[in-house]
Amino acid sequence: MESPGGEKIRRDGRQEEYDMEKINIMVVDDSYETRSNIKQLLSFSKNIKVAAEAGSGEEAIMLANEMKPDVILMDINMPGIDGIKATEEISLNVPDSVVIIMSVQGETEYIRKAMAAGARDYLCKPFSGDELTGTIIRTFENEMRRREKIAPMAAKEEIRSRVITVFSTKGGVGKTTIASNLAVSIARSAKKRVALLDLDLQFGDVAIMLNVSVKNTISDLVKEFGQLDESIVEDYLVTHFSGVRVLPAPVKPEYAEYITANHVEKIISILRESYNYIIIDTSASFHETVLTSLDMSDKILVISTLDLPTIKNIKSGLDVMETLNYPQEKVHVVLNKASEQFGIRFRDFEDVLHKQIWSYVPEDSQTVVTSANKGFPFVMTRTETKVAKAIIDMGNELMMELEGGPGKKSPLRKLFG
């Protein structure tokens, strides 16, 4: 809140005027004594001014939105909304404020959680005045340098981005195969900028499927959550030789727990600024991260095969999407390994789901498995095969629907049916 004279008014009624020559700090700790000690330590610095203080995570979030301090010193252990949750909320809504976590715990686990929430540094209590002021100044100056680096970037032409999520409620149906080859097909045939996001956070295989070298993954990216922007995200994407840019899944299943729906929403939003198409591979669940990608998608490809357990799960998944009020035209059913030789007819499949099959991908285990083992997408190396033509046709029709309105069904789709 701001008075007519330009002073910032604190929630306790006292006025704090921002000094533009100093780093304005908010101290957040549920202990009044701790806040007083920190203010005392910082009072000796000519470069730092304590402009606000808060005794809880809830109050910190409110004050951060009102005052937008340069740096927030955030205690990790507080009743109600703790420092981690408050940091995540502030990083989302007040990205210009730099958060430094304070805690008596110095274990790697706490540091990792703090960084994943958006904190830029971590201070272990007790700390000296020199250590405190040095950390604040260093962290703030690093942030200023980062902003200066990205400020001169010329404004780009606005990109109309489309998000396509490849999803199933059953594993082993070929989601990753279809997502990977679909991304490569669109990138090559339409000369579009395509990003491929692996949201199968525990057991993602996109990197293996495309044989790309993984240095950093989405779990590394979210450690910079509070400062995420286009330039940072680009640093974590791996380039496939087809031109597709890949954000791999974590290398260890346990890292998945550090990635939240907020992370996924922000990453997709940033990718939409630079890429014509964002293809997302997901896990076979309605986890919050998957739901976020489904909500943000322009099209959802629900992958199924013709076996009863899969059909049962796909029916349940479609019922959930209907409950979520997804438009019918947003959800397409894709039948993978399409063949009636195992006793279930396509028409019976459609009757059970109460939805038409949008696309058929024929069975071709030799092409698919060989492609996966060699790490070369079959839409590039085996374009003459029916399975490759089906994926290429699928990509073309998706682009037609998303950019030029619903198109005529391709003869290939009819053939494979």
C-alpha positions in Angstrom: 0.0 0.0 0.0 1.3 3.5 -0.8 0.6 6.8 0.7 0.2 10.1 -1.3 3.7 11.0 -0.4 5.1 7.8 -1.9 5.9 6.0 1.4 5.2 2.3 1.8 2.7 1.7 4.7 3.2 -1.4 6.7 0.4 -3.6 8.1 1.2 -2.4 11.6 0.4 1.2 10.5 4.0 2.4 10.5 5.4 4.0 7.4 8.6 2.8 5.7 9.9 4.8 2.8 11.8 2.9 0.2 15.4 4.1 -0.3 16.1 3.6 -4.0 19.9 3.7 -3.2 19.7 0.8 -0.9 18.6 -2.9 -1.1 15.1 -2.9 0.6 14.6 -6.0 2.7 11.7 -7.8 4.3 12.5 -10.1 7.2 10.1 -13.0 7.8 10.3 -15.0 11.0 7.7 -16.1 13.6 10.1 -15.1 16.3 10.0 -11.4 17.2 13.4 -11.8 18.9 15.0 -13.3 15.7 13.6 -10.5 13.6 15.0 -7.9 16.0 18.4 -9.5 16.0 18.5 -9.6 12.2 17.4 -5.9 12.0 20.2 -5.1 14.4 22.8 -7.0 12.3 21.6 -5.2 9.2 21.6 -1.8 10.8 25.3 -1.5 10.4 25.2 -1.8 6.6 25.0 1.3 4.5 23.7 -0.7 1.5 20.7 -2.4 3.1 17.5 -1.1 4.6 14.9 -3.2 6.4 11.7 -1.9 4.9 9.2 -4.5 6.3 8.9 -7.5 8.6 6.4 -10.3 8.8 5.7 -12.9 11.6 4.1 -15.5 9.4 4.0 -17.0 5.9 0.5 -15.6 5.3 1.6 -12.1 6.3 4.8 -12.4 4.2 2.7 -13.2 1.0 0.4 -10.2 1.6 3.3 -7.8 2.2 5.3 -9.0 -0.7 2.4 -8.3 -3.0 2.0 -4.9 -1.6 5.6 -3.7 -1.1 7.6 -5.9 -3.6 10.8 -5.7 -1.6 14.2 -6.3 -3.3 15.1 -9.2 -1.1 13.1 -11.3 1.4 14.8 -13.2 4.2 12.5 -16.1 4.8 12.5 -18.5 7.8 11.8 -22.0 6.7 10.0 -23.3 9.9 6.8 -21.3 10.7 3.3 -22.4 11.7 0.6 -22.3 9.1 2.1 -21.5 5.8 5.8 -22.4 6.2 8.7 -20.7 4.5 8.8 -23.2 1.5 5.2 -22.7 0.6 5.4 -18.9 1.1 8.5 -18.8 -1.1 6.8 -20.7 -3.9 3.8 -18.4 -3.7 5.9 -15.3 -3.7 8.1 -16.6 -6.5 5.0 -17.0 -8.7 3.3 -13.7 -7.9 6.2 -11.4 -7.1 9.1 -12.6 -9.4 11.1 -9.4 -8.9 11.6 -10.1 -5.2 14.6 -12.3 -4.4 14.1 -14.9 -1.6 16.8 -16.1 0.7 15.8 -18.9 3.0 17.0 -19.0 6.6 17.0 -22.2 8.7 18.8 -24.0 11.5 18.7 -27.1 9.3 21.6 -27.3 6.8 20.9 -30.7 5.3 20.9 -31.1 1.6 17.2 -32.1 1.6 16.1 -28.7 3.0 18.3 -26.8 0.6 17.0 -28.7 -2.3 13.4 -28.0 -1.3 14.1 -24.3 -0.8 15.8 -24.0 -4.3 12.9 -25.9 -5.9 10.5 -23.4 -4.4 12.3 -20.5 -5.9 14.8 -19.4 -3.3 18.1 -18.0 -4.6 20.2 -18.7 -1.6 20.2 -20.5 1.8 21.6 -19.3 5.1 22.1 -21.6 8.1 21.4 -20.1 11.5 23.2 -18.8 13.4 25.0 -16.5 11.0 27.3 -13.5 11.5 26.5 -9.9 10.4 29.1 -10.1 7.7 27.8 -13.4 6.4 24.3 -12.1 6.3 25.0 -8.8 4.5 27.5 -10.5 2.2 24.9 -13.1 1.1 22.2 -10.4 0.6 24.4 -8.2 -1.5 25.9 -11.0 -3.6 22.5 -12.6 -4.3 20.9 -9.3 -5.2 23.8 -8.2 -7.5 23.7 -11.6 -9.3 20.0 -11.1 -9.9 20.6 -7.6 -11.3 23.3 -8.9 -13.6 20.9 -11.6 -14.9 18.2 -9.0 -15.6 20.6 -6.8 -17.4 21.7 -9.7 -19.6 18.2 -10.4 -20.8 16.9 -6.8 -20.9 18.4 -5.9 -24.3 16.9 -9.0 -26.0 14.8 -7.7 -28.9 11.1 -8.3 -28.8 10.2 -11.2 -31.0 7.3 -11.7 -33.2 4.4 -13.1 -31.3 4.1 -16.8 -31.7 0.7 -18.5 -31.7 1.7 -21.6 -29.8 -0.2 -24.9 -29.5 0.0 -27.5 -26.8 -0.6 -31.2 -27.6 -0.6 -33.7 -24.7 -0.1 -37.4 -25.5 -1.9 -39.2 -22.6 -3.2 -42.6 -21.5 -4.5 -44.2 -18.4 -2.6 -47.3 -19.1 1.2 -47.8 -19.5 2.8 -49.7 -22.3 0.4 -48.4 -25.0 3.1 -46.4 -27.0 2.6 -42.9 -25.6 6.3 -42.0 -25.8 6.8 -43.5 -29.2 3.9 -41.5 -30.6 4.9 -38.3 -28.8 8.5 -38.4 -29.9 7.8 -39.3 -33.5 4.9 -36.8 -33.7 7.2 -34.0 -32.4 9.9 -34.8 -35.0 7.3 -35.1 -37.8 5.8 -31.7 -37.1 9.3 -30.1 -36.8 10.4 -31.5 -40.1 7.3 -31.3 -42.3 6.1 -27.9 -41.3 9.5 -26.3 -40.3 8.0 -25.3 -37.0 9.7 -24.7 -33.7 8.8 -27.7 -31.6 9.5 -28.4 -27.9 9.0 -31.9 -26.4 8.4 -32.0 -22.7 8.7 -35.3 -20.8 6.2 -35.2 -17.9 6.5 -38.9 -17.1 8.4 -37.6 -14.2 9.4 -41.0 -12.6 10.0 -43.2 -15.6 10.2 -40.9 -18.7 11.9 -42.3 -21.8 11.9 -39.5 -24.3 15.6 -38.9 -24.0 16.3 -42.5 -24.6 13.8 -42.7 -27.5 15.5 -39.8 -29.2 19.1 -40.8 -28.1 19.8 -37.3 -26.8 22.6 -36.6 -24.2 21.1 -35.6 -20.9 23.0 -33.1 -18.8 20.1 -31.3 -17.1 16.5 -32.3 -16.6 13.3 -30.7 -15.5 14.2 -31.4 -11.9 17.3 -29.2 -12.3 15.3 -26.5 -14.0 12.8 -26.1 -11.2 15.6 -25.2 -8.8 15.6 -21.8 -10.6 11.9 -21.6 -10.4 11.7 -18.1 -8.9 13.8 -16.6 -11.8 12.5 -18.8 -14.6 12.3 -17.0 -17.9 12.8 -17.8 -21.6 16.6 -17.6 -21.5 16.9 -19.9 -18.5 14.5 -22.5 -19.8 16.4 -22.5 -23.1 19.6 -23.5 -21.3 18.0 -26.7 -20.0 16.6 -27.8 -23.4 18.5 -30.5 -25.3 18.5 -30.2 -29.1 17.7 -33.3 -31.2 19.2 -33.4 -34.6 15.7 -33.1 -36.1 15.5 -29.6 -34.5 13.1 -30.6 -31.7 14.1 -29.2 -28.4 13.7 -31.7 -25.5 13.2 -31.1 -21.8 14.0 -34.6 -20.3 12.4 -36.2 -17.3 14.4 -36.5 -14.0 17.1 -39.1 -14.0 15.9 -40.6 -10.7 12.2 -41.4 -9.8 12.5 -39.8 -6.4 13.2 -36.4 -7.9 9.6 -36.3 -9.3 8.2 -35.2 -5.9 10.0 -31.9 -6.1 8.1 -30.9 -9.3 4.7 -29.3 -8.7 1.8 -28.2 -10.8 3.0 -24.6 -10.4 6.3 -25.6 -12.0 4.7 -27.3 -14.9 2.3 -24.4 -15.5 5.1 -21.8 -15.6 7.4 -24.0 -17.8 4.6 -24.5 -20.4 3.7 -20.8 -20.3 7.3 -19.8 -21.0 7.7 -22.4 -23.8 4.6 -21.0 -25.4 6.4 -17.7 -25.9 9.0 -19.3 -28.3 7.6 -22.5 -29.8 4.9 -23.1 -32.3 4.1 -26.5 -30.9 4.7 -28.1 -27.5 4.3 -31.8 -27.4 3.9 -33.3 -23.9 4.4 -37.0 -23.0 2.8 -37.9 -19.6 2.6 -40.6 -17.1 -0.4 -42.9 -17.0 -2.1 -41.0 -14.1 -4.1 -38.0 -13.2 -1.4 -36.5 -11.0 -1.6 -32.8 -10.5 1.3 -32.2 -12.9 -0.5 -34.2 -15.6 -3.8 -32.4 -15.0 -2.1 -29.1 -15.4 -0.7 -30.1 -18.8 -4.2 -31.5 -19.8 -5.9 -28.2 -18.7 -3.4 -26.1 -20.7 -3.6 -28.3 -23.9 -5.2 -27.4 -27.1 -5.5 -31.0 -28.1 -5.3 -34.2 -26.0 -4.4 -37.5 -27.7 -5.7 -40.4 -25.7 -3.7 -43.5 -26.7 -5.3 -46.9 -26.5 -4.8 -50.5 -27.7 -7.4 -53.2 -28.3 -7.1 -55.2 -25.0 -9.7 -55.3 -22.3 -7.7 -53.9 -19.4 -6.6 -50.9 -21.5 -10.1 -50.3 -22.8 -11.5 -50.3 -19.3 -8.9 -47.8 -18.1 -9.3 -45.6 -21.2 -13.1 -45.5 -20.6 -12.5 -44.4 -17.0 -10.0 -41.7 -18.2 -12.5 -40.3 -20.7 -15.2 -40.2 -18.0 -12.8 -38.1 -15.8 -12.2 -35.7 -18.7 -15.9 -35.4 -19.3 -16.3 -34.5 -15.6 -13.6 -31.9 -16.1 -15.7 -30.4 -18.8 -13.1 -30.8 -21.6 -14.8 -30.0 -24.9 -15.3 -33.1 -27.1 -13.2 -31.6 -29.9 -10.3 -31.2 -27.5 -9.9 -34.9 -26.9 -9.0 -37.4 -29.7 -8.8 -41.1 -29.3 -5.8 -42.7 -31.1 -5.8 -46.5 -31.5 -2.3 -47.8 -31.5 -1.2 -51.2 -32.8 -4.6 -51.2 -34.6 -5.7 -54.7 -35.6 -9.0 -56.6 -35.3 -7.2 -60.0 -35.4 -7.3 -60.4 -31.5 -11.1 -60.5 -31.3 -12.2 -57.0 -30.6 -13.7 -55.0 -33.5 -13.1 -51.2 -33.9 -16.8 -50.6 -33.8 -17.2 -52.4 -30.5 -14.3 -50.4 -29.1 -16.1 -47.1 -30.1 -19.4 -48.3 -28.7 -17.8 -48.9 -25.3 -16.1 -45.5 -25.2 -19.0 -43.6 -26.8 -16.4 -41.9 -28.9 -15.1 -42.4 -32.4 -11.5 -43.4 -33.1 -9.8 -40.3 -34.4 -6.7 -41.9 -35.8 -5.3 -45.5 -36.3 -1.7 -46.4 -36.0 -0.9 -49.9 -37.4 1.0 -52.6 -35.7 4.7 -52.7 -36.8 6.8 -54.0 -33.9 9.9 -54.5 -36.0 10.0 -50.8 -37.1 9.1 -49.4 -33.7 11.4 -51.5 -31.6 14.4 -51.1 -33.9 13.8 -47.4 -34.0 13.7 -47.2 -30.1 16.8 -49.3 -29.7 18.8 -47.3 -32.2 17.4 -43.9 -31.0 16.4 -42.8 -34.5 12.7 -41.8 -35.0 11.1 -43.9 -37.7 9.4 -40.9 -39.2 12.8 -39.9 -40.3 14.5 -43.3 -41.1 11.5 -45.5 -42.2 9.2 -43.0 -43.9 8.0 -45.7 -46.3 6.4 -47.8 -43.5 2.7 -47.5 -42.7 3.4 -46.7 -39.1 5.5 -43.7 -40.1 2.9 -42.5 -42.6 0.2 -42.8 -39.9 2.2 -40.5 -37.5 3.1 -38.0 -40.2 -0.6 -38.0 -41.3 -1.6 -37.4 -37.6 0.7 -34.4 -37.3 -0.5 -32.9 -40.5 -4.2 -33.2 -39.5 -3.5 -31.8 -36.0 -1.8 -28.8 -37.6 -4.8 -28.4 -40.0 -7.3 -28.5 -37.1 -5.3 -26.1 -34.9 -4.3 -23.6 -37.6 -6.8 -24.0 -40.4 -9.9 -25.4 -38.9 -11.0 -29.1 -39.0 -9.8 -30.8 -42.1 -11.0 -33.7 -44.2 -10.1 -37.1 -43.0 -7.0 -38.3 -44.7 -7.3 -41.5 -46.8 -4.5 -43.0 -44.8 -6.6 -42.8 -41.6 -9.4 -44.6 -43.4 -7.0 -47.2 -44.7 -5.6 -48.1 -41.3 -9.1 -48.4 -39.9 
